[in-house]
Each structure stands twice: as structure tokens, then as C-alpha cells.
Amino acid sequence: MITIKEIAERIGVSPTTVSNVINGRTGKMSEETRKRVEAALVEYHYVGESRKEDPNAEMKLIAMDFYLGQNKDVMTDPFCSTLLGAVMRELRELGRYVVSASHEDEDEIIRKLASRNVEGGIVLGCPPEKCLDLCRRTAKPVVFIDSGDGEYDNVGLQDMQGAYEMTSYLIRQGHRRIAFFNDHGGFTPSNRERLLGFRLAMEQHGLEIFQEDVYQLPLERNLRYEILRQFARKKAGRECTAAFFVCDLFANEAISIFFSQGISVPEQISVTGFDDNIYARLSRPRLTTVRQNPEEKAKEAVKLLMKRIYGEAVQVYSLHLPTELIVRDSVRYIGQEKEADR
């Protein structure tokens, strides 16, 4: 762990100067020196144990907001909870603390960012058409996660590529009619990209996409379960031989409901998800899915936000992290059966 003295030696200032920046005593310091010290604290990952020198120093805060419409139970989502925990850990090492909430509109986020000791914000799931407006309405830097591309900072995922690879994998296993289960109206930019990846793979393999095979699963659990029960009774293993879900939670729920309706996975229908979180590991059979890394998203978002706070140049607005296809037990190869049917 690097010390104040070591940082001072590396950038050519006194240890007192570094200590003054850490504890907010920068009134008589030039802006250039302050920025240089702050940048070094980030670059060398200063943990900041010496903050104990001034217990009355003002706490530096970062807003972490979830913009997911009517979905208020974000902490029950393993992705959201893992992301928040990782953001908190990354910022704690930089002497920052997180204030977090779930909001339905940007006005609540703007009010939070207006607080004097909030330096900036990280926002998950904001619709692309609202991101730029949100940035223009606040003087504080904001980094978005999973909010598409635009003239704003965003850390995303190669969602379309991940869905394309999963759909192509199902096709290679002999599946020709695949149901796609999206969330409540495909609200998030990520899930819209996953649907695009599914459509692209089907089209490039010359397969027809039936509109009735694209489902929107509502937030209300009982309604969601009923849609899955009806699919199990009417189409699972009969018309559709595979089902691709935009998240592991929905896939895990579906496997249980299919079992209750006498439909076995993968013997009668193959099931896949997206995320590779705890639901994929608890699923029986183990779930074939697309892996993403929430911790890596958190790390990149915090890194980008701190660069904006320190006024550093940033070369690109958007960063898309890679996905990985994870093959487990919930998909069955039926290619030979299809050949025999002919």
C-alpha cells in the first residue's frame, strides 16, 4: 500500500501538500498542484487511511442511481446488487462514499447531484434519449451504465454480440424455432440489444422469426408465471424446441414452471439465460448462459467518473465490455433428430 511520502516523492511535492489535498485543505494551493496530487492519488490507488487525521473533513459522495422504471426491487437482482457492491468498494479506496437509490425519472437524480458534497454520479439503465439531457441539466460529471451510445459517458456490454452468439449456438445444436423472452417491454437498452442479436442470428441462418415467439415478461410475478405456464402447456417442446431468456432469473423461473407442467429441460425443451449470476449456478439443470462481469463494469465506470472529476481528457464516450458464452447442461443437441425427421 502506497504512502503519502511515496506519492509526494513520485510527483515532486512535499508530503504536507499531499496531506492537505487528502484532507481538503487546498485554499492556498494552486489548482494545477491540487489536480496533480488528486490524479496521483487515483493513479497509485491511495487507500486513504490518513483520513483519520481530520475526522471533521467533509465526506465526499458519489450518487449511484438505478433508472429502471417501475422496477423498485433492484437489490433482489444479483446484477444490480453485485454492481453496487463493486462500485462502493472501488470508491471507498478513493475516499468516496456512495448514496444510492432507484428512480423513475431524471428529476430525482438531478436533485441529488445538486447537493454540495456530491461530486458526480453513476446511473444504470437510463434510456439513451434522456442521457444527454440529464448531463446538460447538471454541472456534475455523470457516467452511465448500460445506456447505449451517444455523446455521453457510458460503460456497456457487447449485448447484441452475446445474444447473437447464444442464438447461433442454439441453431448449431439443431434448434430452428426458438422462443425469445424479453423483460417488461424490453425497457432497458441492454435488453433491446439482446433482442437485436437474437433477430440477427435467426435471419443470418435463414430462419423465420414468428412474432408470437417473442414474449414480454411483466414485472408482476403472478402474470409472468402465467405466461410461462401457458407457453409450457401449448408450445414448449411442441412448436418451440428452445427458449432464450434475457436474464438468468427468468430462465430459472421458467425451468421450475416447465417442470411443474411436466416439461423436462433439456429433454423436451432447451433453456438459456444471460448474465451468469447465482440463478444460473442454482438452476437444475445447470444453465447455459452468457457471462458478463458486473465488477468490471463498476471498475471502468468509477475510473471514467474520476477522470471526469479531475478534468482529465477522455478519448471515447462509450466502452463495451466483452461477453462469454457459458455452455452447461440446459441445452440438448437435436441435430440428428432433425435429420431423421427429414
Salt bridges, closest charged atoms under 4 A:
GLU31 OE2 - ARG34 NH2 3.98
GLU31 OE2 - LYS35 NZ 3.23
GLU38 OE1 - ARG34 NH1 2.99
ASP54 OD2 - ARG25 NH1 3.90
GLU58 OE2 - ARG116 NH2 2.51
ASP65 OD1 - HIS103 NE2 2.94
ASP65 OD1 - LYS112 NZ 2.61
GLU104 OE2 - LYS72 NZ 3.46
GLU106 OE2 - ARG137 NH1 3.99
ASP107 OD1 - ARG137 NH2 2.72
GLU108 OE1 - HIS103 ND1 3.17
GLU119 OE1 - ARG96 NE 2.58
ASP133 OD2 - ARG137 NH1 3.92
ASP146 OD1 - LYS297 NZ 2.58
ASP149 OD1 - HIS320 NE2 2.80
ASP153 OD2 - ARG308 NE 2.65
ASP159 OD1 - ARG194 NE 2.91
ASP183 OD2 - HIS184 NE2 3.70
GLU212 OE2 - ARG177 NH2 3.13
GLU212 OE2 - LYS235 NZ 3.64
ASP213 OD2 - ARG177 NE 2.70
ASP213 OD1 - LYS235 NZ 2.49
GLU226 OE1 - ARG229 NE 3.23
GLU226 OE2 - ARG233 NH2 3.34
GLU239 OE1 - ARG177 NH2 3.41
GLU253 OE1 - ARG224 NE 2.77
ASP276 OD2 - ARG291 NE 2.59
ASP276 OD1 - ARG328 NH2 2.86
GLU300 OE2 - LYS303 NZ 3.76
GLU324 OE1 - ARG291 NH1 3.62
ASP329 OD2 - ARG286 NE 3.01
GLU337 OE2 - ARG332 NH1 2.68
GLU339 OE2 - ARG342 NH1 2.88
